[in-house]
Amino acid sequence: MAYYPRLRDLREDKDLSIRELSEKLHIQRTTYHNYETGKRELPFDLAIKIAEFYNVSLDYIAGFTDTISPIRY
């Protein structure tokens, strides 16, 4: 499973627009949109930042699990 549908689902669950989320992540709106639609590969450092923002595991974002688990440090 590709990770990008998860990005959209997480964003929509928080009732955020692409513009709002991209501002929080300090990236361009179109860049984030391209990650969410699968037009561009998500960099690992940004995947970590997104996982921390949503408090979910990288495994969930990557599609390795369907269980939303909080980040464990």
PQR file of N, CA, C, O and H, with PARSE charges and radii, in Angstrom:
ATOM      1  N   MET A   1       0.840  -1.192   0.000 -0.4000 1.5000
ATOM      2  CA  MET A   1       0.000   0.000   0.000 -0.0000 2.0000
ATOM      3  C   MET A   1       0.873   1.239   0.000  0.5500 1.7000
ATOM      4  O   MET A   1       1.882   1.295   0.703 -0.5500 1.4000
ATOM      5  N   ALA A   2       0.498   2.206  -0.768 -0.4000 1.5000
ATOM      6  CA  ALA A   2       1.227   3.466  -0.810 -0.0000 2.0000
ATOM      7  C   ALA A   2       0.874   4.307   0.411  0.5500 1.7000
ATOM      8  O   ALA A   2      -0.234   4.230   0.942 -0.5500 1.4000
ATOM      9  H   ALA A   2      -0.322   2.161  -1.339  0.4000 1.0000
ATOM     10  N   TYR A   3       1.830   5.100   0.835 -0.4000 1.5000
ATOM     11  CA  TYR A   3       1.631   5.895   2.051 -0.0000 2.0000
ATOM     12  C   TYR A   3       0.771   7.130   1.834  0.5500 1.7000
ATOM     13  O   TYR A   3       0.162   7.628   2.781 -0.5500 1.4000
ATOM     14  H   TYR A   3       2.730   5.162   0.403  0.4000 1.0000
ATOM     15  N   TYR A   4       0.709   7.635   0.608 -0.4000 1.5000
ATOM     16  CA  TYR A   4       0.078   8.942   0.430 -0.0000 2.0000
ATOM     17  C   TYR A   4      -1.408   9.011   0.777  0.5500 1.7000
ATOM     18  O   TYR A   4      -1.846  10.071   1.224 -0.5500 1.4000
ATOM     19  H   TYR A   4       1.204   7.230  -0.161  0.4000 1.0000
ATOM     20  N   PRO A   5      -2.220   7.961   0.606 -0.5600 1.5000
ATOM     21  CA  PRO A   5      -3.606   8.087   1.084  0.2800 2.0000
ATOM     22  C   PRO A   5      -3.685   8.289   2.595  0.5500 1.7000
ATOM     23  O   PRO A   5      -4.604   8.939   3.093 -0.5500 1.4000
ATOM     24  N   ARG A   6      -2.721   7.732   3.317 -0.4000 1.5000
ATOM     25  CA  ARG A   6      -2.706   7.909   4.768 -0.0000 2.0000
ATOM     26  C   ARG A   6      -2.474   9.370   5.128  0.5500 1.7000
ATOM     27  O   ARG A   6      -3.050   9.876   6.091 -0.5500 1.4000
ATOM     28  H   ARG A   6      -1.974   7.205   2.912  0.4000 1.0000
ATOM     29  N   LEU A   7      -1.635  10.044   4.357 -0.4000 1.5000
ATOM     30  CA  LEU A   7      -1.365  11.458   4.631 -0.0000 2.0000
ATOM     31  C   LEU A   7      -2.656  12.270   4.539  0.5500 1.7000
ATOM     32  O   LEU A   7      -2.935  13.118   5.387 -0.5500 1.4000
ATOM     33  H   LEU A   7      -1.167   9.633   3.574  0.4000 1.0000
ATOM     34  N   ARG A   8      -3.421  11.998   3.514 -0.4000 1.5000
ATOM     35  CA  ARG A   8      -4.687  12.720   3.344 -0.0000 2.0000
ATOM     36  C   ARG A   8      -5.659  12.392   4.473  0.5500 1.7000
ATOM     37  O   ARG A   8      -6.297  13.285   5.029 -0.5500 1.4000
ATOM     38  H   ARG A   8      -3.194  11.309   2.826  0.4000 1.0000
ATOM     39  N   ASP A   9      -5.768  11.108   4.807 -0.4000 1.5000
ATOM     40  CA  ASP A   9      -6.682  10.705   5.872 -0.0000 2.0000
ATOM     41  C   ASP A   9      -6.317  11.361   7.202  0.5500 1.7000
ATOM     42  O   ASP A   9      -7.193  11.847   7.916 -0.5500 1.4000
ATOM     43  H   ASP A   9      -5.249  10.382   4.355  0.4000 1.0000
ATOM     44  N   LEU A  10      -5.038  11.375   7.534 -0.4000 1.5000
ATOM     45  CA  LEU A  10      -4.600  11.998   8.786 -0.0000 2.0000
ATOM     46  C   LEU A  10      -4.921  13.485   8.796  0.5500 1.7000
ATOM     47  O   LEU A  10      -5.399  14.021   9.795 -0.5500 1.4000
ATOM     48  H   LEU A  10      -4.325  10.980   6.953  0.4000 1.0000
ATOM     49  N   ARG A  11      -4.654  14.144   7.674 -0.4000 1.5000
ATOM     50  CA  ARG A  11      -4.923  15.592   7.585 -0.0000 2.0000
ATOM     51  C   ARG A  11      -6.415  15.869   7.725  0.5500 1.7000
ATOM     52  O   ARG A  11      -6.821  16.765   8.465 -0.5500 1.4000
ATOM     53  H   ARG A  11      -4.266  13.708   6.862  0.4000 1.0000
ATOM     54  N   GLU A  12      -7.220  15.102   7.016 -0.4000 1.5000
ATOM     55  CA  GLU A  12      -8.667  15.320   7.070 -0.0000 2.0000
ATOM     56  C   GLU A  12      -9.241  14.993   8.450  0.5500 1.7000
ATOM     57  O   GLU A  12     -10.188  15.641   8.894 -0.5500 1.4000
ATOM     58  H   GLU A  12      -6.890  14.374   6.415  0.4000 1.0000
ATOM     59  N   ASP A  13      -8.677  13.998   9.125 -0.4000 1.5000
ATOM     60  CA  ASP A  13      -9.137  13.675  10.482 -0.0000 2.0000
ATOM     61  C   ASP A  13      -8.911  14.831  11.444  0.5500 1.7000
ATOM     62  O   ASP A  13      -9.641  14.973  12.425 -0.5500 1.4000
ATOM     63  H   ASP A  13      -7.908  13.471   8.763  0.4000 1.0000
ATOM     64  N   LYS A  14      -7.909  15.654  11.174 -0.4000 1.5000
ATOM     65  CA  LYS A  14      -7.631  16.835  12.010 -0.0000 2.0000
ATOM     66  C   LYS A  14      -8.323  18.087  11.476  0.5500 1.7000
ATOM     67  O   LYS A  14      -8.120  19.183  11.999 -0.5500 1.4000
ATOM     68  H   LYS A  14      -7.316  15.539  10.377  0.4000 1.0000
ATOM     69  N   ASP A  15      -9.140  17.925  10.436 -0.4000 1.5000
ATOM     70  CA  ASP A  15      -9.857  19.047   9.817 -0.0000 2.0000
ATOM     71  C   ASP A  15      -8.916  20.164   9.371  0.5500 1.7000
ATOM     72  O   ASP A  15      -9.204  21.345   9.565 -0.5500 1.4000
ATOM     73  H   ASP A  15      -9.305  17.035  10.011  0.4000 1.0000
ATOM     74  N   LEU A  16      -7.792  19.777   8.774 -0.4000 1.5000
ATOM     75  CA  LEU A  16      -6.823  20.744   8.274 -0.0000 2.0000
ATOM     76  C   LEU A  16      -6.874  20.800   6.753  0.5500 1.7000
ATOM     77  O   LEU A  16      -7.062  19.779   6.091 -0.5500 1.4000
ATOM     78  H   LEU A  16      -7.559  18.818   8.616  0.4000 1.0000
ATOM     79  N   SER A  17      -6.706  21.980   6.214 -0.4000 1.5000
ATOM     80  CA  SER A  17      -6.554  22.111   4.769 -0.0000 2.0000
ATOM     81  C   SER A  17      -5.087  21.854   4.419  0.5500 1.7000
ATOM     82  O   SER A  17      -4.221  21.851   5.294 -0.5500 1.4000
ATOM     83  H   SER A  17      -6.553  22.809   6.752  0.4000 1.0000
ATOM     84  N   ILE A  18      -4.826  21.643   3.153 -0.4000 1.5000
ATOM     85  CA  ILE A  18      -3.440  21.476   2.715 -0.0000 2.0000
ATOM     86  C   ILE A  18      -2.654  22.742   3.044  0.5500 1.7000
ATOM     87  O   ILE A  18      -1.500  22.671   3.468 -0.5500 1.4000
ATOM     88  H   ILE A  18      -5.529  21.646   2.442  0.4000 1.0000
ATOM     89  N   ARG A  19      -3.271  23.875   2.853 -0.4000 1.5000
ATOM     90  CA  ARG A  19      -2.596  25.149   3.150 -0.0000 2.0000
ATOM     91  C   ARG A  19      -2.225  25.239   4.627  0.5500 1.7000
ATOM     92  O   ARG A  19      -1.096  25.600   4.961 -0.5500 1.4000
ATOM     93  H   ARG A  19      -4.208  23.933   2.509  0.4000 1.0000
ATOM     94  N   GLU A  20      -3.161  24.916   5.508 -0.4000 1.5000
ATOM     95  CA  GLU A  20      -2.895  24.992   6.947 -0.0000 2.0000
ATOM     96  C   GLU A  20      -1.766  24.048   7.361  0.5500 1.7000
ATOM     97  O   GLU A  20      -0.873  24.429   8.118 -0.5500 1.4000
ATOM     98  H   GLU A  20      -4.077  24.623   5.237  0.4000 1.0000
ATOM     99  N   LEU A  21      -1.814  22.817   6.859 -0.4000 1.5000
ATOM    100  CA  LEU A  21      -0.786  21.854   7.234 -0.0000 2.0000
ATOM    101  C   LEU A  21       0.577  22.232   6.667  0.5500 1.7000
ATOM    102  O   LEU A  21       1.590  22.131   7.358 -0.5500 1.4000
ATOM    103  H   LEU A  21      -2.539  22.507   6.244  0.4000 1.0000
ATOM    104  N   SER A  22       0.601  22.662   5.427 -0.4000 1.5000
ATOM    105  CA  SER A  22       1.889  23.037   4.835 -0.0000 2.0000
ATOM    106  C   SER A  22       2.518  24.215   5.587  0.5500 1.7000
ATOM    107  O   SER A  22       3.741  24.287   5.705 -0.5500 1.4000
ATOM    108  H   SER A  22      -0.222  22.744   4.866  0.4000 1.0000
ATOM    109  N   GLU A  23       1.709  25.117   6.086 -0.4000 1.5000
ATOM    110  CA  GLU A  23       2.238  26.223   6.896 -0.0000 2.0000
ATOM    111  C   GLU A  23       2.829  25.695   8.204  0.5500 1.7000
ATOM    112  O   GLU A  23       3.883  26.160   8.638 -0.5500 1.4000
ATOM    113  H   GLU A  23       0.715  25.058   5.990  0.4000 1.0000
ATOM    114  N   LYS A  24       2.169  24.745   8.822 -0.4000 1.5000
ATOM    115  CA  LYS A  24       2.672  24.168  10.073 -0.0000 2.0000
ATOM    116  C   LYS A  24       3.974  23.403   9.850  0.5500 1.7000
ATOM    117  O   LYS A  24       4.838  23.362  10.726 -0.5500 1.4000
ATOM    118  H   LYS A  24       1.313  24.367   8.469  0.4000 1.0000
ATOM    119  N   LEU A  25       4.107  22.792   8.660 -0.4000 1.5000
ATOM    120  CA  LEU A  25       5.308  22.022   8.343 -0.0000 2.0000
ATOM    121  C   LEU A  25       6.408  22.881   7.710  0.5500 1.7000
ATOM    122  O   LEU A  25       7.526  22.414   7.490 -0.5500 1.4000
ATOM    123  H   LEU A  25       3.405  22.824   7.949  0.4000 1.0000
ATOM    124  N   HIS A  26       6.074  24.132   7.423 -0.4000 1.5000
ATOM    125  CA  HIS A  26       7.011  25.078   6.802 -0.0000 2.0000
ATOM    126  C   HIS A  26       7.488  24.616   5.432  0.5500 1.7000
ATOM    127  O   HIS A  26       8.676  24.666   5.115 -0.5500 1.4000
ATOM    128  H   HIS A  26       5.166  24.511   7.601  0.4000 1.0000
ATOM    129  N   ILE A  27       6.518  24.160   4.621 -0.4000 1.5000
ATOM    130  CA  ILE A  27       6.821  23.790   3.241 -0.0000 2.0000
ATOM    131  C   ILE A  27       5.777  24.424   2.326  0.5500 1.7000
ATOM    132  O   ILE A  27       4.742  24.900   2.793 -0.5500 1.4000
ATOM    133  H   ILE A  27       5.552  24.120   4.878  0.4000 1.0000
ATOM    134  N   GLN A  28       6.049  24.428   1.041 -0.4000 1.5000
ATOM    135  CA  GLN A  28       5.116  24.986   0.066 -0.0000 2.0000
ATOM    136  C   GLN A  28       3.861  24.115  -0.023  0.5500 1.7000
ATOM    137  O   GLN A  28       3.923  22.893   0.110 -0.5500 1.4000
ATOM    138  H   GLN A  28       6.889  24.041   0.662  0.4000 1.0000
ATOM    139  N   ARG A  29       2.741  24.763  -0.248 -0.4000 1.5000
ATOM    140  CA  ARG A  29       1.466  24.062  -0.365 -0.0000 2.0000
ATOM    141  C   ARG A  29       1.505  23.049  -1.509  0.5500 1.7000
ATOM    142  O   ARG A  29       1.074  21.909  -1.342 -0.5500 1.4000
ATOM    143  H   ARG A  29       2.691  25.756  -0.356  0.4000 1.0000
ATOM    144  N   THR A  30       2.013  23.454  -2.652 -0.4000 1.5000
ATOM    145  CA  THR A  30       2.059  22.552  -3.801 -0.0000 2.0000
ATOM    146  C   THR A  30       2.988  21.360  -3.548  0.5500 1.7000
ATOM    147  O   THR A  30       2.734  20.258  -4.035 -0.5500 1.4000
ATOM    148  H   THR A  30       2.364  24.380  -2.787  0.4000 1.0000
ATOM    149  N   THR A  31       4.048  21.579  -2.796 -0.4000 1.5000
ATOM    150  CA  THR A  31       4.964  20.489  -2.467 -0.0000 2.0000
ATOM    151  C   THR A  31       4.235  19.450  -1.626  0.5500 1.7000
ATOM    152  O   THR A  31       4.311  18.254  -1.907 -0.5500 1.4000
ATOM    153  H   THR A  31       4.254  22.474  -2.401  0.4000 1.0000
ATOM    154  N   TYR A  32       3.525  19.910  -0.587 -0.4000 1.5000
ATOM    155  CA  TYR A  32       2.782  18.961   0.243 -0.0000 2.0000
ATOM    156  C   TYR A  32       1.703  18.256  -0.577  0.5500 1.7000
ATOM    157  O   TYR A  32       1.513  17.046  -0.451 -0.5500 1.4000
ATOM    158  H   TYR A  32       3.464  20.882  -0.359  0.4000 1.0000
ATOM    159  N   HIS A  33       1.017  18.997  -1.397 -0.4000 1.5000
ATOM    160  CA  HIS A  33      -0.021  18.398  -2.248 -0.0000 2.0000
ATOM    161  C   HIS A  33       0.579  17.276  -3.095  0.5500 1.7000
ATOM    162  O   HIS A  33      -0.046  16.230  -3.265 -0.5500 1.4000
ATOM    163  H   HIS A  33       1.171  19.979  -1.500  0.4000 1.0000
ATOM    164  N   ASN A  34       1.763  17.480  -3.619 -0.4000 1.5000
ATOM    165  CA  ASN A  34       2.421  16.448  -4.426 -0.0000 2.0000
ATOM    166  C   ASN A  34       2.772  15.215  -3.606  0.5500 1.7000
ATOM    167  O   ASN A  34       2.728  14.103  -4.132 -0.5500 1.4000
ATOM    168  H   ASN A  34       2.272  18.330  -3.481  0.4000 1.0000
ATOM    169  N   TYR A  35       3.116  15.378  -2.342 -0.4000 1.5000
ATOM    170  CA  TYR A  35       3.365  14.222  -1.470 -0.0000 2.0000
ATOM    171  C   TYR A  35       2.063  13.462  -1.244  0.5500 1.7000
ATOM    172  O   TYR A  35       2.027  12.233  -1.304 -0.5500 1.4000
ATOM    173  H   TYR A  35       3.151  16.282  -1.915  0.4000 1.0000
ATOM    174  N   GLU A  36       1.012  14.202  -0.987 -0.4000 1.5000
ATOM    175  CA  GLU A  36      -0.275  13.597  -0.654 -0.0000 2.0000
ATOM    176  C   GLU A  36      -0.910  12.893  -1.848  0.5500 1.7000
ATOM    177  O   GLU A  36      -1.682  11.951  -1.666 -0.5500 1.4000
ATOM    178  H   GLU A  36       1.042  15.200  -0.939  0.4000 1.0000
ATOM    179  N   THR A  37      -0.605  13.326  -3.042 -0.4000 1.5000
ATOM    180  CA  THR A  37      -1.172  12.700  -4.243 -0.0000 2.0000
ATOM    181  C   THR A  37      -0.235  11.673  -4.864  0.5500 1.7000
ATOM    182  O   THR A  37      -0.580  11.044  -5.865 -0.5500 1.4000
ATOM    183  H   THR A  37       0.022  14.091  -3.189  0.4000 1.0000
ATOM    184  N   GLY A  38       0.933  11.501  -4.286 -0.4000 1.5000
ATOM    185  CA  GLY A  38       1.873  10.514  -4.793 -0.0000 2.0000
ATOM    186  C   GLY A  38       2.691  10.963  -5.981  0.5500 1.7000
ATOM    187  O   GLY A  38       3.359  10.146  -6.615 -0.5500 1.4000
ATOM    188  H   GLY A  38       1.213  12.012  -3.473  0.4000 1.0000
ATOM    189  N   LYS A  39       2.653  12.249  -6.297 -0.4000 1.5000
ATOM    190  CA  LYS A  39       3.430  12.777  -7.422 -0.0000 2.0000
ATOM    191  C   LYS A  39       4.887  13.002  -7.056  0.5500 1.7000
ATOM    192  O   LYS A  39       5.740  13.169  -7.927 -0.5500 1.4000
ATOM    193  H   LYS A  39       2.111  12.913  -5.782  0.4000 1.0000
ATOM    194  N   ARG A  40       5.159  13.005  -5.769 -0.4000 1.5000
ATOM    195  CA  ARG A  40       6.515  13.248  -5.282 -0.0000 2.0000
ATOM    196  C   ARG A  40       6.751  12.357  -4.068  0.5500 1.7000
ATOM    197  O   ARG A  40       5.852  12.154  -3.252 -0.5500 1.4000
ATOM    198  H   ARG A  40       4.465  12.869  -5.061  0.4000 1.0000
ATOM    199  N   GLU A  41       7.967  11.828  -3.954 -0.4000 1.5000
ATOM    200  CA  GLU A  41       8.318  10.973  -2.818 -0.0000 2.0000
ATOM    201  C   GLU A  41       8.479  11.803  -1.550  0.5500 1.7000
ATOM    202  O   GLU A  41       9.068  12.884  -1.571 -0.5500 1.4000
ATOM    203  H   GLU A  41       8.698  11.993  -4.617  0.4000 1.0000
ATOM    204  N   LEU A  42       7.956  11.291  -0.465 -0.4000 1.5000
ATOM    205  CA  LEU A  42       8.040  11.953   0.830 -0.0000 2.0000
ATOM    206  C   LEU A  42       9.435  11.735   1.418  0.5500 1.7000
ATOM    207  O   LEU A  42       9.826  10.589   1.637 -0.5500 1.4000
ATOM    208  H   LEU A  42       7.477  10.414  -0.449  0.4000 1.0000
ATOM    209  N   PRO A  43      10.189  12.795   1.678 -0.5600 1.5000
ATOM    210  CA  PRO A  43      11.508  12.621   2.297  0.2800 2.0000
ATOM    211  C   PRO A  43      11.376  12.056   3.712  0.5500 1.7000
ATOM    212  O   PRO A  43      10.413  12.344   4.423 -0.5500 1.4000
ATOM    213  N   PHE A  44      12.345  11.260   4.097 -0.4000 1.5000
ATOM    214  CA  PHE A  44      12.299  10.595   5.396 -0.0000 2.0000
ATOM    215  C   PHE A  44      12.212  11.588   6.548  0.5500 1.7000
ATOM    216  O   PHE A  44      11.460  11.369   7.497 -0.5500 1.4000
ATOM    217  H   PHE A  44      13.127  11.026   3.519  0.4000 1.0000
ATOM    218  N   ASP A  45      12.974  12.677   6.474 -0.4000 1.5000
ATOM    219  CA  ASP A  45      12.937  13.651   7.565 -0.0000 2.0000
ATOM    220  C   ASP A  45      11.561  14.299   7.698  0.5500 1.7000
ATOM    221  O   ASP A  45      11.128  14.616   8.805 -0.5500 1.4000
ATOM    222  H   ASP A  45      13.585  12.855   5.703  0.4000 1.0000
ATOM    223  N   LEU A  46      10.880  14.492   6.584 -0.4000 1.5000
ATOM    224  CA  LEU A  46       9.539  15.059   6.647 -0.0000 2.0000
ATOM    225  C   LEU A  46       8.535  14.014   7.135  0.5500 1.7000
ATOM    226  O   LEU A  46       7.577  14.353   7.830 -0.5500 1.4000
ATOM    227  H   LEU A  46      11.232  14.234   5.684  0.4000 1.0000
ATOM    228  N   ALA A  47       8.746  12.761   6.781 -0.4000 1.5000
ATOM    229  CA  ALA A  47       7.880  11.693   7.284 -0.0000 2.0000
ATOM    230  C   ALA A  47       7.945  11.638   8.807  0.5500 1.7000
ATOM    231  O   ALA A  47       6.928  11.448   9.474 -0.5500 1.4000
ATOM    232  H   ALA A  47       9.524  12.485   6.216  0.4000 1.0000
ATOM    233  N   ILE A  48       9.144  11.805   9.346 -0.4000 1.5000
ATOM    234  CA  ILE A  48       9.310  11.827  10.806 -0.0000 2.0000
ATOM    235  C   ILE A  48       8.568  13.013  11.402  0.5500 1.7000
ATOM    236  O   ILE A  48       7.878  12.878  12.413 -0.5500 1.4000
ATOM    237  H   ILE A  48       9.970  11.959   8.804  0.4000 1.0000
ATOM    238  N   LYS A  49       8.710  14.166  10.779 -0.4000 1.5000
ATOM    239  CA  LYS A  49       8.043  15.382  11.264 -0.0000 2.0000
ATOM    240  C   LYS A  49       6.519  15.206  11.245  0.5500 1.7000
ATOM    241  O   LYS A  49       5.832  15.622  12.178 -0.5500 1.4000
ATOM    242  H   LYS A  49       9.271  14.276   9.959  0.4000 1.0000
ATOM    243  N   ILE A  50       6.002  14.595  10.191 -0.4000 1.5000
ATOM    244  CA  ILE A  50       4.561  14.358  10.084 -0.0000 2.0000
ATOM    245  C   ILE A  50       4.108  13.348  11.135  0.5500 1.7000
ATOM    246  O   ILE A  50       3.059  13.531  11.754 -0.5500 1.4000
ATOM    247  H   ILE A  50       6.560  14.257   9.433  0.4000 1.0000
ATOM    248  N   ALA A  51       4.879  12.295  11.341 -0.4000 1.5000
ATOM    249  CA  ALA A  51       4.547  11.302  12.367 -0.0000 2.0000
ATOM    250  C   ALA A  51       4.499  11.955  13.744  0.5500 1.7000
ATOM    251  O   ALA A  51       3.601  11.674  14.536 -0.5500 1.4000
ATOM    252  H   ALA A  51       5.731  12.146  10.838  0.4000 1.0000
ATOM    253  N   GLU A  52       5.455  12.816  14.024 -0.4000 1.5000
ATOM    254  CA  GLU A  52       5.460  13.521  15.308 -0.0000 2.0000
ATOM    255  C   GLU A  52       4.267  14.460  15.421  0.5500 1.7000
ATOM    256  O   GLU A  52       3.644  14.545  16.480 -0.5500 1.4000
ATOM    257  H   GLU A  52       6.185  13.044  13.379  0.4000 1.0000
ATOM    258  N   PHE A  53       3.945  15.161  14.349 -0.4000 1.5000
ATOM    259  CA  PHE A  53       2.821  16.094  14.360 -0.0000 2.0000
ATOM    260  C   PHE A  53       1.517  15.374  14.683  0.5500 1.7000
ATOM    261  O   PHE A  53       0.727  15.853  15.496 -0.5500 1.4000
ATOM    262  H   PHE A  53       4.452  15.092  13.489  0.4000 1.0000
ATOM    263  N   TYR A  54       1.289  14.221  14.048 -0.4000 1.5000
ATOM    264  CA  TYR A  54       0.052  13.472  14.250 -0.0000 2.0000
ATOM    265  C   TYR A  54       0.146  12.474  15.401  0.5500 1.7000
ATOM    266  O   TYR A  54      -0.859  11.869  15.775 -0.5500 1.4000
ATOM    267  H   TYR A  54       1.931  13.832  13.388  0.4000 1.0000
ATOM    268  N   ASN A  55       1.334  12.295  15.963 -0.4000 1.5000
ATOM    269  CA  ASN A  55       1.589  11.314  17.022 -0.0000 2.0000
ATOM    270  C   ASN A  55       1.179   9.912  16.582  0.5500 1.7000
ATOM    271  O   ASN A  55       0.442   9.210  17.274 -0.5500 1.4000
ATOM    272  H   ASN A  55       2.150  12.786  15.659  0.4000 1.0000
ATOM    273  N   VAL A  56       1.682   9.526  15.406 -0.4000 1.5000
ATOM    274  CA  VAL A  56       1.472   8.183  14.886 -0.0000 2.0000
ATOM    275  C   VAL A  56       2.833   7.587  14.538  0.5500 1.7000
ATOM    276  O   VAL A  56       3.822   8.310  14.418 -0.5500 1.4000
ATOM    277  H   VAL A  56       2.281  10.095  14.844  0.4000 1.0000
ATOM    278  N   SER A  57       2.877   6.283  14.379 -0.4000 1.5000
ATOM    279  CA  SER A  57       4.141   5.637  14.036 -0.0000 2.0000
ATOM    280  C   SER A  57       4.449   5.798  12.548  0.5500 1.7000
ATOM    281  O   SER A  57       3.553   6.004  11.729 -0.5500 1.4000
ATOM    282  H   SER A  57       2.074   5.695  14.476  0.4000 1.0000
ATOM    283  N   LEU A  58       5.724   5.700  12.225 -0.4000 1.5000
ATOM    284  CA  LEU A  58       6.128   5.696  10.826 -0.0000 2.0000
ATOM    285  C   LEU A  58       5.592   4.455  10.122  0.5500 1.7000
ATOM    286  O   LEU A  58       5.312   4.488   8.924 -0.5500 1.4000
ATOM    287  H   LEU A  58       6.451   5.532  12.890  0.4000 1.0000
ATOM    288  N   ASP A  59       5.450   3.361  10.866 -0.4000 1.5000
ATOM    289  CA  ASP A  59       4.879   2.147  10.284 -0.0000 2.0000
ATOM    290  C   ASP A  59       3.458   2.395   9.775  0.5500 1.7000
ATOM    291  O   ASP A  59       3.074   1.875   8.727 -0.5500 1.4000
ATOM    292  H   ASP A  59       5.678   3.334  11.839  0.4000 1.0000
ATOM    293  N   TYR A  60       2.687   3.179  10.508 -0.4000 1.5000
ATOM    294  CA  TYR A  60       1.328   3.490  10.067 -0.0000 2.0000
ATOM    295  C   TYR A  60       1.365   4.336   8.798  0.5500 1.7000
ATOM    296  O   TYR A  60       0.650   4.046   7.839 -0.5500 1.4000
ATOM    297  H   TYR A  60       2.999   3.601  11.359  0.4000 1.0000
ATOM    298  N   ILE A  61       2.186   5.370   8.785 -0.4000 1.5000
ATOM    299  CA  ILE A  61       2.282   6.231   7.605 -0.0000 2.0000
ATOM    300  C   ILE A  61       2.737   5.431   6.393  0.5500 1.7000
ATOM    301  O   ILE A  61       2.229   5.631   5.290 -0.5500 1.4000
ATOM    302  H   ILE A  61       2.767   5.605   9.564  0.4000 1.0000
ATOM    303  N   ALA A  62       3.690   4.525   6.589 -0.4000 1.5000
ATOM    304  CA  ALA A  62       4.228   3.728   5.484 -0.0000 2.0000
ATOM    305  C   ALA A  62       3.284   2.620   5.035  0.5500 1.7000
ATOM    306  O   ALA A  62       3.483   2.033   3.972 -0.5500 1.4000
ATOM    307  H   ALA A  62       4.103   4.362   7.486  0.4000 1.0000
ATOM    308  N   GLY A  63       2.267   2.329   5.826 -0.4000 1.5000
ATOM    309  CA  GLY A  63       1.321   1.288   5.455 -0.0000 2.0000
ATOM    310  C   GLY A  63       1.708  -0.097   5.916  0.5500 1.7000
ATOM    311  O   GLY A  63       1.125  -1.083   5.465 -0.5500 1.4000
ATOM    312  H   GLY A  63       2.105   2.805   6.690  0.4000 1.0000
ATOM    313  N   PHE A  64       2.693  -0.196   6.817 -0.4000 1.5000
ATOM    314  CA  PHE A  64       3.106  -1.497   7.341 -0.0000 2.0000
ATOM    315  C   PHE A  64       2.124  -2.026   8.376  0.5500 1.7000
ATOM    316  O   PHE A  64       2.103  -3.224   8.660 -0.5500 1.4000
ATOM    317  H   PHE A  64       3.168   0.605   7.183  0.4000 1.0000
ATOM    318  N   THR A  65       1.315  -1.144   8.937 -0.4000 1.5000
ATOM    319  CA  THR A  65       0.312  -1.546   9.911 -0.0000 2.0000
ATOM    320  C   THR A  65      -0.915  -0.669   9.729  0.5500 1.7000
ATOM    321  O   THR A  65      -0.821   0.471   9.273 -0.5500 1.4000
ATOM    322  H   THR A  65       1.332  -0.172   8.706  0.4000 1.0000
ATOM    323  N   ASP A  66      -2.062  -1.215  10.090 -0.4000 1.5000
ATOM    324  CA  ASP A  66      -3.293  -0.438  10.056 -0.0000 2.0000
ATOM    325  C   ASP A  66      -3.656   0.105  11.424  0.5500 1.7000
ATOM    326  O   ASP A  66      -4.670   0.784  11.584 -0.5500 1.4000
ATOM    327  H   ASP A  66      -2.138  -2.141  10.461  0.4000 1.0000
ATOM    328  N   THR A  67      -2.824  -0.195  12.408 -0.4000 1.5000
ATOM    329  CA  THR A  67      -3.066   0.268  13.764 -0.0000 2.0000
ATOM    330  C   THR A  67      -2.368   1.602  13.979  0.5500 1.7000
ATOM    331  O   THR A  67      -1.154   1.718  13.815 -0.5500 1.4000
ATOM    332  H   THR A  67      -2.000  -0.747  12.278  0.4000 1.0000
ATOM    333  N   ILE A  68      -3.146   2.595  14.344 -0.4000 1.5000
ATOM    334  CA  ILE A  68      -2.567   3.903  14.646 -0.0000 2.0000
ATOM    335  C   ILE A  68      -2.002   3.828  16.051  0.5500 1.7000
ATOM    336  O   ILE A  68      -2.747   3.740  17.028 -0.5500 1.4000
ATOM    337  H   ILE A  68      -4.133   2.501  14.478  0.4000 1.0000
ATOM    338  N   SER A  69      -0.696   3.862  16.145 -0.4000 1.5000
ATOM    339  CA  SER A  69      -0.026   3.799  17.445 -0.0000 2.0000
ATOM    340  C   SER A  69       0.714   5.097  17.694  0.5500 1.7000
ATOM    341  O   SER A  69       1.305   5.668  16.777 -0.5500 1.4000
ATOM    342  H   SER A  69      -0.091   3.934  15.351  0.4000 1.0000
ATOM    343  N   PRO A  70       0.684   5.563  18.932 -0.5600 1.5000
ATOM    344  CA  PRO A  70       1.467   6.770  19.241  0.2800 2.0000
ATOM    345  C   PRO A  70       2.952   6.476  19.111  0.5500 1.7000
ATOM    346  O   PRO A  70       3.393   5.331  19.204 -0.5500 1.4000
ATOM    347  N   ILE A  71       3.699   7.529  18.897 -0.4000 1.5000
ATOM    348  CA  ILE A  71       5.153   7.415  18.791 -0.0000 2.0000
ATOM    349  C   ILE A  71       5.701   6.983  20.137  0.5500 1.7000
ATOM    350  O   ILE A  71       5.277   7.476  21.183 -0.5500 1.4000
ATOM    351  H   ILE A  71       3.341   8.459  18.822  0.4000 1.0000
ATOM    352  N   ARG A  72       6.653   6.054  20.101 -0.4000 1.5000
ATOM    353  CA  ARG A  72       7.348   5.623  21.318 -0.0000 2.0000
ATOM    354  C   ARG A  72       8.782   6.110  21.247  0.5500 1.7000
ATOM    355  O   ARG A  72       9.482   5.870  20.263 -0.5500 1.4000
ATOM    356  H   ARG A  72       6.997   5.654  19.252  0.4000 1.0000
ATOM    357  N   TYR A  73       9.209   6.782  22.275 -0.4000 1.5000
ATOM    358  CA  TYR A  73      10.587   7.298  22.305 -0.0000 2.0000
ATOM    359  C   TYR A  73      11.453   6.421  23.174  0.5500 1.7000
ATOM    360  O   TYR A  73      12.645   6.688  23.327 -0.5500 1.4000
ATOM    361  H   TYR A  73       8.640   6.977  23.074  0.4000 1.0000
TER
END
